[in-house]
Amino acid sequence: MSPCKTATKPLRPASGADRAPVLCPLCGRPLPVWAIPEASARGIWVKCKNPSCRKEIEIKL
Ligand SMILES: [Zn+2]
């Protein structure tokens, strides 16, 4: 009867209005990642969408 799945990610944080796109440190293009000023991240990687960059960037906030 008890559900096994307990890890649910909040898709829409309440303070989403303050979020700003994270810029690629190599080409300056906004990555498909948004963060609030108080955010902290480690060990998260995202691929840059710039066709001439396409590097995988570690998000460090
Ligand atoms: Zn880039």
N, CA, C, O and the ligand as a Tripos MOL2 file, in Angstrom:
@<TRIPOS>MOLECULE
protein
  245   243    62     0     0
PROTEIN
NO_CHARGES

@<TRIPOS>ATOM
      1 N           0.8140   -1.2050    0.0000 N.3       1 MET1
      2 CA          0.0000    0.0000    0.0000 C.3       1 MET1
      3 C           0.8540    1.2640    0.0000 C.2       1 MET1
      4 O           0.4470    2.2900   -0.5460 O.2       1 MET1
      5 N           2.0410    1.1920    0.6140 N.am      2 SER2
      6 CA          2.8750    2.3950    0.6970 C.3       2 SER2
      7 C           3.6180    2.6220   -0.6200 C.2       2 SER2
      8 O           4.2030    1.6940   -1.1780 O.2       2 SER2
      9 N           3.5890    3.8470   -1.1050 N.am      3 PRO3
     10 CA          4.2690    4.1380   -2.3730 C.3       3 PRO3
     11 C           5.7820    4.0860   -2.2300 C.2       3 PRO3
     12 O           6.3360    4.5130   -1.2170 O.2       3 PRO3
     13 N           6.4360    3.5630   -3.2430 N.am      4 CYS4
     14 CA          7.8910    3.4360   -3.1870 C.3       4 CYS4
     15 C           8.5730    4.7270   -3.5990 C.2       4 CYS4
     16 O           9.6410    5.0670   -3.0890 O.2       4 CYS4
     17 N           7.9600    5.4310   -4.5080 N.am      5 LYS5
     18 CA          8.6140    6.6440   -5.0280 C.3       5 LYS5
     19 C           8.4220    7.8060   -4.0620 C.2       5 LYS5
     20 O           7.2960    8.2370   -3.8120 O.2       5 LYS5
     21 N           9.5030    8.2990   -3.5330 N.am      6 THR6
     22 CA          9.4240    9.4330   -2.6160 C.3       6 THR6
     23 C          10.1440   10.6560   -3.1660 C.2       6 THR6
     24 O           9.8710   11.7750   -2.7330 O.2       6 THR6
     25 N          11.0540   10.4650   -4.1100 N.am      7 ALA7
     26 CA         11.8320   11.5920   -4.6270 C.3       7 ALA7
     27 C          11.0750   12.2640   -5.7570 C.2       7 ALA7
     28 O          11.0120   11.7540   -6.8750 O.2       7 ALA7
     29 N          10.5060   13.4090   -5.4480 N.am      8 THR8
     30 CA          9.8100   14.1890   -6.4750 C.3       8 THR8
     31 C          10.4400   15.5670   -6.5500 C.2       8 THR8
     32 O          10.5000   16.2990   -5.5620 O.2       8 THR8
     33 N          10.9020   15.8990   -7.7250 N.am      9 LYS9
     34 CA         11.5470   17.2020   -7.9110 C.3       9 LYS9
     35 C          10.5070   18.2970   -8.0970 C.2       9 LYS9
     36 O           9.5670   18.1250   -8.8730 O.2       9 LYS9
     37 N          10.6560   19.4070   -7.4090 N.am     10 PRO10
     38 CA          9.7400   20.5310   -7.6570 C.3      10 PRO10
     39 C          10.0440   21.1470   -9.0200 C.2      10 PRO10
     40 O          11.1150   21.7190   -9.2260 O.2      10 PRO10
     41 N           9.1070   21.0300   -9.9370 N.am     11 LEU11
     42 CA          9.3480   21.5360  -11.2840 C.3      11 LEU11
     43 C           9.2040   23.0490  -11.3370 C.2      11 LEU11
     44 O           9.9100   23.7030  -12.1050 O.2      11 LEU11
     45 N           8.3230   23.6100  -10.5550 N.am     12 ARG12
     46 CA          8.1030   25.0480  -10.5810 C.3      12 ARG12
     47 C           8.2910   25.6160   -9.1890 C.2      12 ARG12
     48 O           7.3430   25.6390   -8.4050 O.2      12 ARG12
     49 N           9.4820   26.0710   -8.8630 N.am     13 PRO13
     50 CA          9.6930   26.6880   -7.5500 C.3      13 PRO13
     51 C           8.9030   27.9730   -7.4350 C.2      13 PRO13
     52 O           8.6590   28.6630   -8.4250 O.2      13 PRO13
     53 N           8.5090   28.2850   -6.2130 N.am     14 ALA14
     54 CA          7.6520   29.4460   -5.9980 C.3      14 ALA14
     55 C           8.3710   30.7450   -6.3330 C.2      14 ALA14
     56 O           7.7440   31.7130   -6.7650 O.2      14 ALA14
     57 N           9.6970   30.7660   -6.1330 N.am     15 SER15
     58 CA         10.4430   31.9950   -6.3650 C.3      15 SER15
     59 C          11.0840   31.9910   -7.7510 C.2      15 SER15
     60 O          12.2120   32.4540   -7.9230 O.2      15 SER15
     61 N          10.3710   31.4750   -8.7160 N.am     16 GLY16
     62 CA         10.9360   31.3730  -10.0550 C.3      16 GLY16
     63 C          11.0880   32.7000  -10.7610 C.2      16 GLY16
     64 O          11.7320   32.7770  -11.8070 O.2      16 GLY16
     65 N          10.4980   33.7530  -10.2010 N.am     17 ALA17
     66 CA         10.5460   35.0480  -10.8770 C.3      17 ALA17
     67 C          11.9540   35.6270  -10.8740 C.2      17 ALA17
     68 O          12.2990   36.4250  -11.7450 O.2      17 ALA17
     69 N          12.7670   35.2320   -9.9030 N.am     18 ASP18
     70 CA         14.1110   35.7900   -9.7810 C.3      18 ASP18
     71 C          15.1380   35.0330  -10.6190 C.2      18 ASP18
     72 O          16.3140   35.3960  -10.6460 O.2      18 ASP18
     73 N          14.7060   34.0160  -11.2800 N.am     19 ARG19
     74 CA         15.6840   33.1730  -11.9740 C.3      19 ARG19
     75 C          16.2490   33.8770  -13.2010 C.2      19 ARG19
     76 O          15.5730   34.6700  -13.8570 O.2      19 ARG19
     77 N          17.4770   33.5710  -13.4820 N.am     20 ALA20
     78 CA         18.1460   34.1300  -14.6390 C.3      20 ALA20
     79 C          18.9120   33.0100  -15.3290 C.2      20 ALA20
     80 O          19.3800   32.0830  -14.6680 O.2      20 ALA20
     81 N          19.0460   33.0840  -16.6470 N.am     21 PRO21
     82 CA         19.7630   32.0290  -17.3480 C.3      21 PRO21
     83 C          21.2420   32.0120  -16.9720 C.2      21 PRO21
     84 O          21.8720   33.0480  -16.7630 O.2      21 PRO21
     85 N          21.7600   30.8030  -16.8970 N.am     22 VAL22
     86 CA         23.1920   30.6370  -16.6390 C.3      22 VAL22
     87 C          23.9210   30.7420  -17.9710 C.2      22 VAL22
     88 O          23.5390   30.1010  -18.9500 O.2      22 VAL22
     89 N          24.9700   31.5530  -18.0010 N.am     23 LEU23
     90 CA         25.6860   31.7650  -19.2540 C.3      23 LEU23
     91 C          26.8130   30.7610  -19.4000 C.2      23 LEU23
     92 O          27.4270   30.3390  -18.4200 O.2      23 LEU23
     93 N          27.0680   30.3900  -20.6320 N.am     24 CYS24
     94 CA         28.1950   29.5210  -20.9240 C.3      24 CYS24
     95 C          29.4870   30.2990  -20.6710 C.2      24 CYS24
     96 O          29.6550   31.3940  -21.2080 O.2      24 CYS24
     97 N          30.3940   29.7600  -19.8700 N.am     25 PRO25
     98 CA         31.6380   30.4860  -19.5750 C.3      25 PRO25
     99 C          32.5840   30.5450  -20.7710 C.2      25 PRO25
    100 O          33.5440   31.3170  -20.7670 O.2      25 PRO25
    101 N          32.3220   29.7470  -21.7770 N.am     26 LEU26
    102 CA         33.2310   29.7120  -22.9200 C.3      26 LEU26
    103 C          32.7940   30.6560  -24.0270 C.2      26 LEU26
    104 O          33.6290   31.3400  -24.6180 O.2      26 LEU26
    105 N          31.4980   30.7050  -24.3170 N.am     27 CYS27
    106 CA         31.0360   31.5320  -25.4330 C.3      27 CYS27
    107 C          30.0440   32.5960  -24.9900 C.2      27 CYS27
    108 O          29.7110   33.4780  -25.7810 O.2      27 CYS27
    109 N          29.5610   32.5450  -23.7550 N.am     28 GLY28
    110 CA         28.6590   33.5630  -23.2590 C.3      28 GLY28
    111 C          27.2090   33.3600  -23.6310 C.2      28 GLY28
    112 O          26.3650   34.1860  -23.2830 O.2      28 GLY28
    113 N          26.8970   32.2890  -24.3240 N.am     29 ARG29
    114 CA         25.5200   32.0230  -24.7120 C.3      29 ARG29
    115 C          24.7360   31.4970  -23.5060 C.2      29 ARG29
    116 O          25.2590   30.6990  -22.7280 O.2      29 ARG29
    117 N          23.4900   31.9400  -23.3510 N.am     30 PRO30
    118 CA         22.6850   31.4310  -22.2330 C.3      30 PRO30
    119 C          22.4360   29.9340  -22.3820 C.2      30 PRO30
    120 O          21.9960   29.4650  -23.4330 O.2      30 PRO30
    121 N          22.7160   29.2100  -21.3410 N.am     31 LEU31
    122 CA         22.4870   27.7720  -21.3400 C.3      31 LEU31
    123 C          21.0250   27.4970  -21.0190 C.2      31 LEU31
    124 O          20.3580   28.3450  -20.4260 O.2      31 LEU31
    125 N          20.5170   26.3390  -21.3960 N.am     32 PRO32
    126 CA         19.1240   25.9920  -21.0620 C.3      32 PRO32
    127 C          18.9630   25.6540  -19.5880 C.2      32 PRO32
    128 O          18.3610   24.6420  -19.2270 O.2      32 PRO32
    129 N          19.5100   26.5190  -18.7470 N.am     33 VAL33
    130 CA         19.4460   26.3410  -17.2930 C.3      33 VAL33
    131 C          19.1850   27.7010  -16.6820 C.2      33 VAL33
    132 O          19.8130   28.6890  -17.0610 O.2      33 VAL33
    133 N          18.2660   27.7550  -15.7430 N.am     34 TRP34
    134 CA         17.9770   29.0030  -15.0610 C.3      34 TRP34
    135 C          18.2310   28.8100  -13.5730 C.2      34 TRP34
    136 O          18.0150   27.7290  -13.0240 O.2      34 TRP34
    137 N          18.6860   29.8630  -12.9400 N.am     35 ALA35
    138 CA         18.9880   29.7560  -11.5160 C.3      35 ALA35
    139 C          18.6010   31.0450  -10.8140 C.2      35 ALA35
    140 O          18.6880   32.1360  -11.3780 O.2      35 ALA35
    141 N          18.1720   30.8920   -9.5690 N.am     36 ILE36
    142 CA         17.9100   32.0690   -8.7450 C.3      36 ILE36
    143 C          19.2290   32.5130   -8.1220 C.2      36 ILE36
    144 O          20.1640   31.7150   -8.0490 O.2      36 ILE36
    145 N          19.3320   33.7660   -7.6700 N.am     37 PRO37
    146 CA         20.5980   34.2660   -7.1120 C.3      37 PRO37
    147 C          21.0930   33.4420   -5.9280 C.2      37 PRO37
    148 O          22.3000   33.3350   -5.7070 O.2      37 PRO37
    149 N          20.1760   32.8620   -5.1700 N.am     38 GLU38
    150 CA         20.5940   32.0940   -3.9870 C.3      38 GLU38
    151 C          20.9330   30.6540   -4.3270 C.2      38 GLU38
    152 O          21.2740   29.8720   -3.4390 O.2      38 GLU38
    153 N          20.8450   30.2970   -5.5910 N.am     39 ALA39
    154 CA         21.0260   28.8960   -5.9620 C.3      39 ALA39
    155 C          22.4710   28.4710   -5.7700 C.2      39 ALA39
    156 O          23.4000   29.2700   -5.8870 O.2      39 ALA39
    157 N          22.6290   27.2050   -5.4750 N.am     40 SER40
    158 CA         23.9680   26.6350   -5.4160 C.3      40 SER40
    159 C          23.9080   25.2660   -6.0770 C.2      40 SER40
    160 O          22.9840   24.4870   -5.8460 O.2      40 SER40
    161 N          24.9060   24.9920   -6.9000 N.am     41 ALA41
    162 CA         24.8880   23.7380   -7.6420 C.3      41 ALA41
    163 C          26.3030   23.1880   -7.7180 C.2      41 ALA41
    164 O          27.2880   23.9270   -7.7030 O.2      41 ALA41
    165 N          26.3680   21.8780   -7.7980 N.am     42 ARG42
    166 CA         27.6570   21.2190   -7.9520 C.3      42 ARG42
    167 C          27.4130   19.8710   -8.6160 C.2      42 ARG42
    168 O          26.4710   19.1530   -8.2800 O.2      42 ARG42
    169 N          28.2680   19.5510   -9.5520 N.am     43 GLY43
    170 CA         28.1450   18.2530  -10.1990 C.3      43 GLY43
    171 C          27.0120   18.1720  -11.1910 C.2      43 GLY43
    172 O          26.5410   17.0770  -11.5000 O.2      43 GLY43
    173 N          26.5580   19.3190  -11.7050 N.am     44 ILE44
    174 CA         25.5020   19.3300  -12.7170 C.3      44 ILE44
    175 C          26.1170   19.8000  -14.0250 C.2      44 ILE44
    176 O          26.7850   20.8330  -14.0740 O.2      44 ILE44
    177 N          25.8860   19.0400  -15.0740 N.am     45 TRP45
    178 CA         26.4710   19.3500  -16.3670 C.3      45 TRP45
    179 C          25.3730   19.5800  -17.3910 C.2      45 TRP45
    180 O          24.3240   18.9370  -17.3620 O.2      45 TRP45
    181 N          25.6400   20.5070  -18.2900 N.am     46 VAL46
    182 CA         24.6860   20.7920  -19.3560 C.3      46 VAL46
    183 C          25.4840   21.0740  -20.6180 C.2      46 VAL46
    184 O          26.6030   21.5830  -20.5730 O.2      46 VAL46
    185 N          24.8740   20.7270  -21.7420 N.am     47 LYS47
    186 CA         25.5690   20.9210  -23.0100 C.3      47 LYS47
    187 C          25.1840   22.2560  -23.6150 C.2      47 LYS47
    188 O          24.0020   22.5900  -23.6960 O.2      47 LYS47
    189 N          26.1780   23.0190  -24.0390 N.am     48 CYS48
    190 CA         25.9330   24.3210  -24.6410 C.3      48 CYS48
    191 C          25.2400   24.1430  -25.9870 C.2      48 CYS48
    192 O          25.5600   23.2410  -26.7610 O.2      48 CYS48
    193 N          24.2750   25.0380  -26.2430 N.am     49 LYS49
    194 CA         23.4860   24.9410  -27.4700 C.3      49 LYS49
    195 C          24.1310   25.6850  -28.6290 C.2      49 LYS49
    196 O          23.6430   25.6080  -29.7560 O.2      49 LYS49
    197 N          25.2030   26.3930  -28.3750 N.am     50 ASN50
    198 CA         25.8750   27.1140  -29.4470 C.3      50 ASN50
    199 C          26.5200   26.1140  -30.4120 C.2      50 ASN50
    200 O          27.3600   25.3180  -29.9910 O.2      50 ASN50
    201 N          26.1470   26.1370  -31.6920 N.am     51 PRO51
    202 CA         26.6740   25.1460  -32.6410 C.3      51 PRO51
    203 C          28.1900   25.1790  -32.7460 C.2      51 PRO51
    204 O          28.8170   24.1600  -33.0380 O.2      51 PRO51
    205 N          28.7870   26.3550  -32.5090 N.am     52 SER52
    206 CA         30.2400   26.4480  -32.6030 C.3      52 SER52
    207 C          30.9150   26.2330  -31.2570 C.2      52 SER52
    208 O          32.1260   26.4140  -31.1320 O.2      52 SER52
    209 N          30.1450   25.8510  -30.2600 N.am     53 CYS53
    210 CA         30.7180   25.6050  -28.9310 C.3      53 CYS53
    211 C          30.4660   24.1520  -28.5420 C.2      53 CYS53
    212 O          31.3890   23.3400  -28.4880 O.2      53 CYS53
    213 N          29.1920   23.8400  -28.2690 N.am     54 ARG54
    214 CA         28.7670   22.4690  -27.9830 C.3      54 ARG54
    215 C          29.5620   21.7790  -26.8930 C.2      54 ARG54
    216 O          29.6940   20.5550  -26.8840 O.2      54 ARG54
    217 N          30.0870   22.5660  -25.9810 N.am     55 LYS55
    218 CA         30.8390   21.9670  -24.8800 C.3      55 LYS55
    219 C          29.8850   21.5900  -23.7480 C.2      55 LYS55
    220 O          28.8180   22.1810  -23.5790 O.2      55 LYS55
    221 N          30.2980   20.6010  -22.9920 N.am     56 GLU56
    222 CA         29.5430   20.2490  -21.7980 C.3      56 GLU56
    223 C          30.1080   21.0520  -20.6320 C.2      56 GLU56
    224 O          31.2860   20.9430  -20.2920 O.2      56 GLU56
    225 N          29.2450   21.8530  -20.0350 N.am     57 ILE57
    226 CA         29.6520   22.7940  -19.0130 C.3      57 ILE57
    227 C          29.1930   22.3090  -17.6600 C.2      57 ILE57
    228 O          28.0520   21.8710  -17.5160 O.2      57 ILE57
    229 N          30.0550   22.3770  -16.6650 N.am     58 GLU58
    230 CA         29.6240   22.0790  -15.3130 C.3      58 GLU58
    231 C          29.0330   23.3310  -14.6990 C.2      58 GLU58
    232 O          29.6690   24.3850  -14.6980 O.2      58 GLU58
    233 N          27.8250   23.2250  -14.1790 N.am     59 ILE59
    234 CA         27.1630   24.3600  -13.5640 C.3      59 ILE59
    235 C          27.7350   24.5480  -12.1710 C.2      59 ILE59
    236 O          27.5780   23.6930  -11.2990 O.2      59 ILE59
    237 N          28.3960   25.6700  -11.9740 N.am     60 LYS60
    238 CA         28.9450   25.9590  -10.6470 C.3      60 LYS60
    239 C          28.3470   27.2710  -10.1770 C.2      60 LYS60
    240 O          28.6160   28.3300  -10.7430 O.2      60 LYS60
    241 N          27.5390   27.1910   -9.1440 N.am     61 LEU61
    242 CA         26.8780   28.3950   -8.6380 C.3      61 LEU61
    243 C          27.2170   28.5690   -7.1660 C.2      61 LEU61
    244 O          26.7630   29.5240   -6.5360 O.2      61 LEU61
    245 ZN         29.2070   27.6850  -25.1460 Zn       62 ZN62
@<TRIPOS>BOND
     1     1     2 1
     2     2     3 1
     3     3     4 2
     4     3     5 am
     5     5     6 1
     6     6     7 1
     7     7     8 2
     8     7     9 am
     9     9    10 1
    10    10    11 1
    11    11    12 2
    12    11    13 am
    13    13    14 1
    14    14    15 1
    15    15    16 2
    16    15    17 am
    17    17    18 1
    18    18    19 1
    19    19    20 2
    20    19    21 am
    21    21    22 1
    22    22    23 1
    23    23    24 2
    24    23    25 am
    25    25    26 1
    26    26    27 1
    27    27    28 2
    28    27    29 am
    29    29    30 1
    30    30    31 1
    31    31    32 2
    32    31    33 am
    33    33    34 1
    34    34    35 1
    35    35    36 2
    36    35    37 am
    37    37    38 1
    38    38    39 1
    39    39    40 2
    40    39    41 am
    41    41    42 1
    42    42    43 1
    43    43    44 2
    44    43    45 am
    45    45    46 1
    46    46    47 1
    47    47    48 2
    48    47    49 am
    49    49    50 1
    50    50    51 1
    51    51    52 2
    52    51    53 am
    53    53    54 1
    54    54    55 1
    55    55    56 2
    56    55    57 am
    57    57    58 1
    58    58    59 1
    59    59    60 2
    60    59    61 am
    61    61    62 1
    62    62    63 1
    63    63    64 2
    64    63    65 am
    65    65    66 1
    66    66    67 1
    67    67    68 2
    68    67    69 am
    69    69    70 1
    70    70    71 1
    71    71    72 2
    72    71    73 am
    73    73    74 1
    74    74    75 1
    75    75    76 2
    76    75    77 am
    77    77    78 1
    78    78    79 1
    79    79    80 2
    80    79    81 am
    81    81    82 1
    82    82    83 1
    83    83    84 2
    84    83    85 am
    85    85    86 1
    86    86    87 1
    87    87    88 2
    88    87    89 am
    89    89    90 1
    90    90    91 1
    91    91    92 2
    92    91    93 am
    93    93    94 1
    94    94    95 1
    95    95    96 2
    96    95    97 am
    97    97    98 1
    98    98    99 1
    99    99   100 2
   100    99   101 am
   101   101   102 1
   102   102   103 1
   103   103   104 2
   104   103   105 am
   105   105   106 1
   106   106   107 1
   107   107   108 2
   108   107   109 am
   109   109   110 1
   110   110   111 1
   111   111   112 2
   112   111   113 am
   113   113   114 1
   114   114   115 1
   115   115   116 2
   116   115   117 am
   117   117   118 1
   118   118   119 1
   119   119   120 2
   120   119   121 am
   121   121   122 1
   122   122   123 1
   123   123   124 2
   124   123   125 am
   125   125   126 1
   126   126   127 1
   127   127   128 2
   128   127   129 am
   129   129   130 1
   130   130   131 1
   131   131   132 2
   132   131   133 am
   133   133   134 1
   134   134   135 1
   135   135   136 2
   136   135   137 am
   137   137   138 1
   138   138   139 1
   139   139   140 2
   140   139   141 am
   141   141   142 1
   142   142   143 1
   143   143   144 2
   144   143   145 am
   145   145   146 1
   146   146   147 1
   147   147   148 2
   148   147   149 am
   149   149   150 1
   150   150   151 1
   151   151   152 2
   152   151   153 am
   153   153   154 1
   154   154   155 1
   155   155   156 2
   156   155   157 am
   157   157   158 1
   158   158   159 1
   159   159   160 2
   160   159   161 am
   161   161   162 1
   162   162   163 1
   163   163   164 2
   164   163   165 am
   165   165   166 1
   166   166   167 1
   167   167   168 2
   168   167   169 am
   169   169   170 1
   170   170   171 1
   171   171   172 2
   172   171   173 am
   173   173   174 1
   174   174   175 1
   175   175   176 2
   176   175   177 am
   177   177   178 1
   178   178   179 1
   179   179   180 2
   180   179   181 am
   181   181   182 1
   182   182   183 1
   183   183   184 2
   184   183   185 am
   185   185   186 1
   186   186   187 1
   187   187   188 2
   188   187   189 am
   189   189   190 1
   190   190   191 1
   191   191   192 2
   192   191   193 am
   193   193   194 1
   194   194   195 1
   195   195   196 2
   196   195   197 am
   197   197   198 1
   198   198   199 1
   199   199   200 2
   200   199   201 am
   201   201   202 1
   202   202   203 1
   203   203   204 2
   204   203   205 am
   205   205   206 1
   206   206   207 1
   207   207   208 2
   208   207   209 am
   209   209   210 1
   210   210   211 1
   211   211   212 2
   212   211   213 am
   213   213   214 1
   214   214   215 1
   215   215   216 2
   216   215   217 am
   217   217   218 1
   218   218   219 1
   219   219   220 2
   220   219   221 am
   221   221   222 1
   222   222   223 1
   223   223   224 2
   224   223   225 am
   225   225   226 1
   226   226   227 1
   227   227   228 2
   228   227   229 am
   229   229   230 1
   230   230   231 1
   231   231   232 2
   232   231   233 am
   233   233   234 1
   234   234   235 1
   235   235   236 2
   236   235   237 am
   237   237   238 1
   238   238   239 1
   239   239   240 2
   240   239   241 am
   241   241   242 1
   242   242   243 1
   243   243   244 2
@<TRIPOS>SUBSTRUCTURE
     1 MET1         2 RESIDUE 1 A MET
     2 SER2         6 RESIDUE 1 A SER
     3 PRO3        10 RESIDUE 1 A PRO
     4 CYS4        14 RESIDUE 1 A CYS
     5 LYS5        18 RESIDUE 1 A LYS
     6 THR6        22 RESIDUE 1 A THR
     7 ALA7        26 RESIDUE 1 A ALA
     8 THR8        30 RESIDUE 1 A THR
     9 LYS9        34 RESIDUE 1 A LYS
    10 PRO10       38 RESIDUE 1 A PRO
    11 LEU11       42 RESIDUE 1 A LEU
    12 ARG12       46 RESIDUE 1 A ARG
    13 PRO13       50 RESIDUE 1 A PRO
    14 ALA14       54 RESIDUE 1 A ALA
    15 SER15       58 RESIDUE 1 A SER
    16 GLY16       62 RESIDUE 1 A GLY
    17 ALA17       66 RESIDUE 1 A ALA
    18 ASP18       70 RESIDUE 1 A ASP
    19 ARG19       74 RESIDUE 1 A ARG
    20 ALA20       78 RESIDUE 1 A ALA
    21 PRO21       82 RESIDUE 1 A PRO
    22 VAL22       86 RESIDUE 1 A VAL
    23 LEU23       90 RESIDUE 1 A LEU
    24 CYS24       94 RESIDUE 1 A CYS
    25 PRO25       98 RESIDUE 1 A PRO
    26 LEU26      102 RESIDUE 1 A LEU
    27 CYS27      106 RESIDUE 1 A CYS
    28 GLY28      110 RESIDUE 1 A GLY
    29 ARG29      114 RESIDUE 1 A ARG
    30 PRO30      118 RESIDUE 1 A PRO
    31 LEU31      122 RESIDUE 1 A LEU
    32 PRO32      126 RESIDUE 1 A PRO
    33 VAL33      130 RESIDUE 1 A VAL
    34 TRP34      134 RESIDUE 1 A TRP
    35 ALA35      138 RESIDUE 1 A ALA
    36 ILE36      142 RESIDUE 1 A ILE
    37 PRO37      146 RESIDUE 1 A PRO
    38 GLU38      150 RESIDUE 1 A GLU
    39 ALA39      154 RESIDUE 1 A ALA
    40 SER40      158 RESIDUE 1 A SER
    41 ALA41      162 RESIDUE 1 A ALA
    42 ARG42      166 RESIDUE 1 A ARG
    43 GLY43      170 RESIDUE 1 A GLY
    44 ILE44      174 RESIDUE 1 A ILE
    45 TRP45      178 RESIDUE 1 A TRP
    46 VAL46      182 RESIDUE 1 A VAL
    47 LYS47      186 RESIDUE 1 A LYS
    48 CYS48      190 RESIDUE 1 A CYS
    49 LYS49      194 RESIDUE 1 A LYS
    50 ASN50      198 RESIDUE 1 A ASN
    51 PRO51      202 RESIDUE 1 A PRO
    52 SER52      206 RESIDUE 1 A SER
    53 CYS53      210 RESIDUE 1 A CYS
    54 ARG54      214 RESIDUE 1 A ARG
    55 LYS55      218 RESIDUE 1 A LYS
    56 GLU56      222 RESIDUE 1 A GLU
    57 ILE57      226 RESIDUE 1 A ILE
    58 GLU58      230 RESIDUE 1 A GLU
    59 ILE59      234 RESIDUE 1 A ILE
    60 LYS60      238 RESIDUE 1 A LYS
    61 LEU61      242 RESIDUE 1 A LEU
    62 ZN62       245 GROUP 0 **** ****
